[in-house]
């Protein structure tokens, strides 16, 4: 009897751990990890990316950044417009709506943000990495470049 109870208990523990660690974005090439820390993991949904404006050196790309918060066990999507200035090498982000997801990856609610702000992104922030991935997805090149002109080179 004790062996059966122990086996049943161990089965629940194993299944419980598997359920906690298996999220819809785990091992799915649709979601590219762009950041993580001790309480969150962030991904860009590659299927959400769409080019809105192509007017070099200015671009606008829309994409959804999903953040899973381990403290609340909830996944939230942030639908962003990324505003690019290729010459200045700057990106600004504007969150236009938020999604809450169930554990299967299906959005269960959406909140549209009225009068969303536009904020400059740091290159190494979650939004900066998301913007670079979105740009690569649309145009097959990274957005951020380091240009070093050699003094001896004449153009």
C-alpha positions as CSV (number, residue, x, y, z in Angstrom):
1,X,0.0,0.0,0.0
2,X,2.8,2.4,0.9
3,X,4.5,1.7,-2.5
4,X,1.3,2.6,-4.3
5,X,0.9,5.8,-2.4
6,X,4.5,6.8,-3.0
7,X,4.3,5.9,-6.7
8,X,1.1,8.0,-7.0
9,X,2.6,10.9,-5.2
10,X,5.8,10.8,-7.4
11,X,3.6,10.7,-10.6
12,X,1.7,13.8,-9.5
13,X,5.0,15.6,-8.8
14,X,6.5,14.7,-12.2
15,X,3.3,15.6,-14.1
16,X,3.0,18.9,-12.1
17,X,6.6,19.9,-12.9
18,X,6.0,19.0,-16.6
19,X,2.9,21.1,-16.7
20,X,4.6,24.1,-15.1
21,X,7.7,24.0,-17.4
22,X,5.8,23.3,-20.7
23,X,4.5,26.6,-22.1
24,X,3.3,27.2,-25.6
25,X,6.5,28.9,-26.7
26,X,8.8,26.2,-25.4
27,X,10.7,24.6,-28.3
28,X,8.5,26.3,-30.9
29,X,10.4,28.1,-33.7
30,X,7.6,30.6,-34.0
31,X,8.8,32.2,-30.7
32,X,12.4,33.5,-30.5
33,X,13.7,34.3,-27.0
34,X,14.9,37.9,-26.8
35,X,15.4,38.3,-23.0
36,X,15.2,36.7,-19.6
37,X,15.9,37.4,-16.0
38,X,15.2,35.8,-12.7
39,X,11.4,36.2,-12.9
40,X,10.6,36.6,-16.7
41,X,11.3,35.3,-20.1
42,X,10.5,37.3,-23.2
43,X,9.9,36.1,-26.8
44,X,9.0,37.7,-30.1
45,X,6.2,36.0,-32.0
46,X,7.7,35.7,-35.5
47,X,4.2,35.0,-37.0
48,X,3.0,38.4,-35.8
49,X,5.6,40.5,-37.7
50,X,4.3,42.7,-40.5
51,X,5.9,45.5,-42.3
52,X,3.8,48.7,-42.1
53,X,6.1,51.3,-43.7
54,X,9.0,50.9,-46.1
55,X,10.4,54.3,-46.8
56,X,14.2,54.0,-46.3
57,X,15.8,55.2,-44.1
58,X,12.5,55.0,-42.2
59,X,10.6,51.8,-41.5
60,X,7.7,50.7,-39.3
61,X,7.2,47.1,-38.3
62,X,4.5,45.7,-36.1
63,X,5.2,42.6,-33.9
64,X,4.1,41.1,-30.6
65,X,6.5,40.6,-27.7
66,X,5.4,37.9,-25.3
67,X,6.6,37.9,-21.7
68,X,6.0,35.0,-19.3
69,X,6.1,36.1,-15.7
70,X,7.0,33.3,-13.3
71,X,5.8,35.2,-10.3
72,X,2.2,35.2,-11.6
73,X,2.5,32.2,-14.0
74,X,0.9,34.4,-16.8
75,X,1.9,35.2,-20.4
76,X,1.3,38.7,-21.7
77,X,1.7,39.9,-25.2
78,X,2.6,43.4,-26.1
79,X,1.7,44.4,-29.7
80,X,4.2,47.0,-30.7
81,X,4.9,49.3,-33.5
82,X,8.7,49.7,-34.0
83,X,9.8,53.0,-35.6
84,X,13.2,52.7,-37.3
85,X,15.6,55.4,-38.4
86,X,18.3,53.6,-40.2
87,X,20.6,56.6,-40.6
88,X,20.5,57.5,-36.9
89,X,20.4,53.8,-35.9
90,X,17.5,54.4,-33.5
91,X,14.4,52.5,-32.8
92,X,11.3,53.7,-31.0
93,X,8.6,51.4,-29.7
94,X,4.9,52.0,-29.2
95,X,2.7,49.4,-27.4
96,X,-0.7,49.6,-29.1
97,X,-2.4,46.7,-27.3
98,X,-1.8,44.0,-24.7
99,X,-2.9,40.3,-24.8
100,X,-3.4,37.8,-22.1
101,X,-2.8,34.1,-23.1
102,X,-4.0,30.8,-21.8
103,X,-1.4,28.0,-21.3
104,X,-2.0,26.8,-24.9
105,X,-1.0,30.1,-26.5
106,X,-4.5,31.3,-27.3
107,X,-5.2,35.0,-26.6
108,X,-8.1,35.2,-24.0
109,X,-8.3,39.0,-23.9
110,X,-7.0,42.1,-25.6
111,X,-6.7,45.6,-24.2
112,X,-6.3,48.3,-26.8
113,X,-4.2,51.2,-25.5
114,X,-5.7,54.7,-26.1
115,X,-3.1,57.3,-27.0
116,X,0.0,55.1,-26.7
117,X,3.4,56.7,-26.1
118,X,6.4,56.3,-28.3
119,X,9.6,55.6,-26.4
120,X,13.2,55.2,-27.6
121,X,14.5,51.6,-27.2
122,X,17.9,50.7,-26.0
123,X,19.7,48.3,-28.4
124,X,20.1,45.6,-25.8
125,X,16.7,45.9,-24.2
126,X,13.9,43.3,-24.9
127,X,12.2,45.8,-27.3
128,X,15.6,46.6,-28.9
129,X,16.3,42.9,-29.5
130,X,12.7,42.3,-30.7
131,X,13.0,45.2,-33.2
132,X,16.2,43.8,-34.5
133,X,14.7,40.3,-35.0
134,X,11.6,41.9,-36.7
135,X,13.8,43.9,-39.0
136,X,15.8,40.8,-40.0
137,X,12.6,38.9,-40.5
138,X,11.3,41.5,-43.0
139,X,14.5,42.6,-44.8
140,X,17.0,39.8,-44.3
141,X,19.5,42.0,-42.5
142,X,20.0,43.2,-39.0
143,X,19.0,46.7,-38.2
144,X,21.9,47.7,-35.9
145,X,25.3,48.2,-37.6
146,X,28.6,49.5,-36.5
147,X,30.1,51.6,-39.2
148,X,33.8,52.4,-38.8
149,X,35.2,54.4,-41.6
150,X,38.9,53.9,-42.1
151,X,40.8,57.2,-42.2
152,X,43.0,55.9,-45.1
153,X,40.1,55.0,-47.3
154,X,39.0,57.6,-49.8
155,X,35.4,57.5,-51.2
